[in-house]
Amino acid sequence: MAQTHSAFIHSVAERVRARTDEATAAMFERCFENTLGTTLREMPDGTLFMLTGDIPAMWLRDSTAQLAPYLHFAAEDRAISDMIAAVSRRQIDYVLLDPYANAFNAAADGSGHQSDLTEQSPWVWERKYEVDSLCYPVQLAHDLWMLTGRTDHLGEPFARAARAIIALWRTEQDHEVRSTYRFQRFDCPPTDTLVRDGRGSETAPTGMTWSAFRPSDDACEYGYNVPGNMFAAVELRHIEAIATAVLDDPELAASARDLRGDIERGIAQHAVVDTPDHGPVYAYEVDGRGGVLLLDDANVPSLLSLPLIGWSGVDDPLYLATRSWILSDANPTFVSGTLPWGEEARGLGSPHTPAGHIWPIGLCIEALTTDDQSEKQRILRLLLETDAGTGLMHESFLATDPSVFTREWFSWANAMFCELVLDITGLRAVKREPLKREPLSREPLTETRPA
């Protein structure tokens, strides 16, 4: 696939090279070429299957994030637009196959976690239900439409998938009473399975929609993942727009709008917490029963990523307070350390990886959600210096020794580095406006439980 798009890759790389230094341009070109050269596989029906990297499966989340750097050029390159549309159609097919699944096989060969106790399919690599996994295919389909004007990927299958997504999110507004989803994995870390015989920790209705797992694929401690619900609200707005302008389906538009209102009210009433030093901030997870988890995770959607997914602007006061808390020692997943050459490394980590590890994805998100150009450059230099000589990004690296890292090949991280470089060089075309929300009264929660 990289050979097919070699002229495109070279053209974009040269545009980047003209606007930055050679070290940055060289890393960008390697990362930009890597996804097209290693992750795409054509399916018999003309769609494209997209590997996440060193795991031979397609994640709905990762496959969208992996394509982010190429979207900016879809309007000027028909082959790139066609490639993205082919991945989008494959995503929609998978959503229709099982909207609770997060990762899929290229064929119905039973690969993956088939011993998990849940409703299985040979097409499904893993059936960890994550609310964001249903947001990402909508985001990709909507972005492609907005940037190119094409609608051939927004036909009846998309409409059926949108209705399935809304129906599932409605069901999971009352997980305790209405949901039949269960998930158990045995002989594994606690983060890979759900408590209470696969139902997850107990929740009470809030208006938000429940999620079994986080974007990290780790189990939620409390059932309402707040950034996931914010992402859902944004993508429900996009479903409404597509239903109105493309599908001529007022019923679908209304159902998306009504659910978005429920979720936004739930966030306003249940997900804002008072902190001693930072004032009101967004919680990461809540359960509707008084349980509140204060942290953030480097995987996206995260609280740090809210301007990037379209929930808020970079100057939103509540976002800025939350950001300040996230990038401080008060956040259990904030990591800092001194590199062997004496420079400080600091950034967002994740419970998904060993303690003391910083995620390049988190660093890229930090840079992409600030207008401070000096901070963008500082983070770019840190990323260039901590690749352990591989010329590519990793999942995470040890803050005191970047030669210790997880996942040598991780396409999402490569894509996010490209996103940052395109942002710094002024070549990013996707700019998401903050979600317009009605002001809602709320009393900040004061009872919190430790992470």
N, C-alpha and C positions, 0 to 999 in steps of 0.2 A: 504493500500500500504506500510506503514511503517513496518508492520509485515512481509510482503513478503520480504522486504529488511533489516530485522533486523540484520542479521549477517553482512551484508555489512556496515550498519551504525555503528555497534559496532567496526568493524575492523578499519574503518577510524578514529573513535573517539579515539581508543587506540593508533593509530599511532600519532595523534595530541597530545594526553596526554603525550606520551613519549618525546615530543619535546618542551613542554611549561609548564606553571604553571597550577594548578588545576582550578583556577577561569576561566581562558581563555578556558581550555578544556571543562569545564562544560557548559559554554555559547555556545561554538561551538557545542557540542553534541545536546543541545536543539534546536538550530537553524537548524542544519543539519537534525535532525529528523523531525522537524516541517513541512517542505515543503512536504516530502514524506508521512507524516501522515495525512495531512489536505487538500491538494490542488488537488489531482489527482483523476479523475473519468474515468473509462473505458467506451468507446463508443461501440455501437453495431458492428461497423466495425473494431474493434480492435485498433483504435487510442485512444489517451488519451486526455481528456479535463482537462485543468489546471486552477483552480481558482486563481485569483490574491491575495486573502486573504479574507478580510471582504466584498468584493463585489462579488456577484455570477456570474461573467463573466470571460472570458478568453481574456486577452490582448495579442496581438502578441508580443509586446515589453516585457512585464513583464514575460510571460511564458518562453522566452529565457533567460532572466536574472535570473529567479528563478532556472534554471537548471545549471547555470554556475559552481557551486561547484562540481556537480556530473560528469561533462564532464571529469574532470581530471582523473577519474577512469574508464571511459568507456572502455578503451582498456583491462583492467584486469578483468572486470566483465560483462559478456554477458547480464545478466538481466538488468543492468543499461544501457548498450548500447541499448538494445531493448526498454526500457522505453523512452529514449531520442528520438529514431527513431519514436516511436509511437506519441509523442508530435509533432515532426517535420512534420509528415504526416498530422496531424490534422491542423497544421498551414498552410500548403500548400493548403489544402482543403478550408480553410477560405479565403486565398488570392484569390483563383479562384472564390469563391462565391461573394466577393466584395472587390477589392483591395483598395477602398477608406475608408473602415471601420477599426477602431482601436481595437474594442472589440466585442466579439461574445457570443452568448448563446450556451448552451449545446444541445438545441433542438430548433426547429422552433416554439417557443411558444410566441413570441412577447414581451419577457421581455426587460426591459431597457427603453431607451429614445425614445419611439415610437412617441412622439408628436413633435419631432424636424422636422423642415421643410427641408427635403432633400430626396433623393431616399431611401425609407425604405425597409427593409426585416425583417421578423419575426426571422431570424437567427441572426440579428445584434443587439447587446446591445447598441452600440454607433457608430456613423459614423463621427467622427472627423478625418479628413484626416491629417495624420502626416507622413512625408517622412520616419522617422525612423521606423515606424511600418512595412514597407516593407523591411527594411534592416535586421531586427532581424531574420526573418525566414531563410534568406539566410545565415546569420552568423552561426546559429545553424546547418543547414544542412552541411555547409562547415566544421565547426569545428569537427562534428561527423565523417565525411569522413577523415579528416586529422589525427585524433587521432586513428581511428580504422581501416581505410581502407575499411569499408563497403560502399556499394553504392545502397543498395536496397531501400533507401529513395530518391534516385536521378533519378527516372524514368521519364516517360512522364509527369505525373502531375507536377513534379518540373520544367521540361522544359517549360510547358505551363505557369506556374506561373512566371517563369523568364521572358518570353516574355511579359506577361501582365504587370509586374513591369516596364520593360524598356519602353513599349508603354505608360504607364501612366506618367512616368517621362519625356518622350519626350513631351507629351501633355502639361504638367505643366511647361515646359520651357517657354511657352508663355501663361500664365494663362488668360490674358486679352482677347485674341483672340480665343484660341482653347479649353479652358476648359468649360465643362458644370457643374462642381461641384459647388454646393451651399450648405450652411449650416446656418440655423438660429435656435436658441433656445430662447424661450420667458420667461419672468419673471425669469430672471437669472442674475448673475453678468456679466459685460461686457466681462470678459475673457472666458465665455462659449459660445459665439456666434461670428459671423463674421459681420463686418460692410458692408455697400453698398449692402443691400438686400442679404446678404449671400455670396458675392464674396470676401470679405476681402479687405484690403487696396490696393490701386493701385500700380502696379509694372510695370517695363519695363524689357524686356529680358536681361539676363546677361550671359547665358550659364548654370547657375545653375537651379535647379528644385524647383518649388514653394511648400510651405507647408502651410496648413491652421492653424495648431496647432503645438505647441511645444511638446517635450517628457513629459512635465508636464500635457498635455491635456489642457493647456491654449492657447488662440488664439495668433497667431503671430502678433506683432505690424507691422512688415515689412515682406514681403512674403517669403524672402529667408533666411531660418534658416541655418546658416553657419555650425555648427557642424553636423546637419542633412545631409547637402550636402557632407561634408567630409566622413561621414559614408557611404553615397550612393556610393561615389567614391571607397571606400575600398571594398564594397560588389559587385560592378560591376566587380572589378578585380577577385573576387571569382566566380562570374557567368562565367566569361571568362575562368577561370581555369577548372571549372566543365564541361562547354560546350566542352572544348578541350579534357580533359583527360577521361571524363566519358561518355558524351552524343554524342561525335563525331559530333558536330554541329557547323561547322565553321561560319555559318551565325549568330547564336546566339552569338558566341564568338566575332565576329566583331562588332555587334551592341552594345554589352556591352562595348567593348574597345572604340568605337567612342563616346559614351555618356560620359564615364568616362573622356575622353579628354576635352569635352565641359565643364563639371562641374569643373574640375581642373583649366582650364583657367579662368572660371568665378570667382572662389574663389581667384585666384591670382590677378585678375584685379579689383575686387569689394569688397573684404572682409578684406583687410588689412588697418588698420587705424593708423595714427600717434598720439601718446599721449605725453603730455608734459614731464612726469616723467619716462615713461617706454619705449619710442620709439615706433616702429611699433608693433602692436598687432592685433590679429584677432578680428573682430567684432562678435557679437552674431547673429544679423540679419541685412540685408540690403534690399533695395527695387529696386535698379538699377536706382533710380531717385534722389539720393543724401541723402536719409534717411538711417541713421546708428544708430543701437542700441548697446551701449556698456554695457554689463553686462554678467553674466553667471548664469546658473541655475543648481541646484543640480541634476536634473533628467538627465539621460544619453540617448543619446549622449550630452555631454557638451563640452565646450572648455577645461575644466580641464581634461577630459577623453581621449583626443586625442591619447596619447600613448597606452591606453588600447584598443581602438577600431581599432588601426592599422594605423592611419593617420601619426603619427610622432614618433620619438624616444623621450625618456625623456630628452635627451641632445640637442634636436633641438633648435637653438637660438630663433626662432620666438615663439615656444611653451614656452620656458622658460620666455621670456618677457611677453607673455600673461598670464602665470601662476602667475608671480609676480604681475601683475595688478589684476588678479582675487582674489588673497589672500591678498588684501589690502583694505583700506577704500575707495579707488577710485571706487571700484566695489559696486554698490547699493545693491547687494545680499550677500555681505560678512558680517557676523555677529560675534560679540564678546561680551562677558559678563563675569561676575564673579559669579561662582557657590556658593551656600550657605556655602560650606566648604572652600572658599577662592581661589580655583583654577580657572584659566582663561579657558574659553571655547571659541573657535573660529573655524569658518568653514563656509562652503557655505550654504546659505539658498535658498529660492525660493519664487517668488511672489504668488505661489500656496498655501502657508500656511501663518499663521499670522506673522507679523513683529517680529523680534527678535528670530526666531526659526532657529535652525541648523538642517541639515539633516544628519543622520547617513550614508545614501548612499553617500552623498558628502564627508564626512569624510573618508569613505573607499576608494573612488576614489582618494582623496588627498594622502592617504598612498600608494595606489597601483601604483601611477605614480611618485614616488620618489625612489631614491636609498639610501636615508638617513635612516639608520636603527634606529637611535634614534627618528626620526620623526614618523616612523612606530609604534614604541613602545609607544610614547606619545599619538598618536591617538588611539591605541588599549586600553590603560588605560582609556582614556576619554570615549570611547564607553562602556566599562565595568561599569564605574561609573555613567552613565546617562541613565540606562535602567528603572529607577523608580521602581526597585525591581521586575520587571515582568519576568526577565530572557530571554527576547527577545528584538529585535530591534523595533523601532517605525519609523513612517514616518519622524517626526521632534520632537524636544524638545526645550523648552524655555531655552535660554542660561544662564539665571539667576536662573532657577528653573526647573530641568528636570522632576519633578513630573507633570508638565504641558506639555502634548505631544499630537500629533495627530496620530490617527490610532493605536490602541492597537495591531492589527494583520496586519502585512504588510510583505508578504513573500519575496518580492524583497529585503527589507532591511536586513532580516535574511540571505538571500543568499549572500549579499555583505559582511556581517560580516564574513561568512564562507570563502569567497574568500580571505579576508585579513589574516585570521588566516592561511589558507593553504599557502599563500604567505610567511608569516613570518616563517613558519615551513618547507618551502622548498618542499611542496607537490603539488604546482600548475603545471600542465602539459601544459596548453594552454599559449603559448608565441607568440604573434602576431608581425611579423616583420613589420617595418614601410613601408608604401606605397612608392614605388619608383616612383618619379615624375620627369619629365623634368623641368629644371630651366626655369621659365617664368618671363619675365620682367614685372614690375609693378611700378606704382607711388602710394605711399600710399595716401589714402583719408585723407583730412584734415577737411572737413566739417562734424561735428557730431551733432546729436540732443540728448538732455538729455533723460535718461531712464524715 
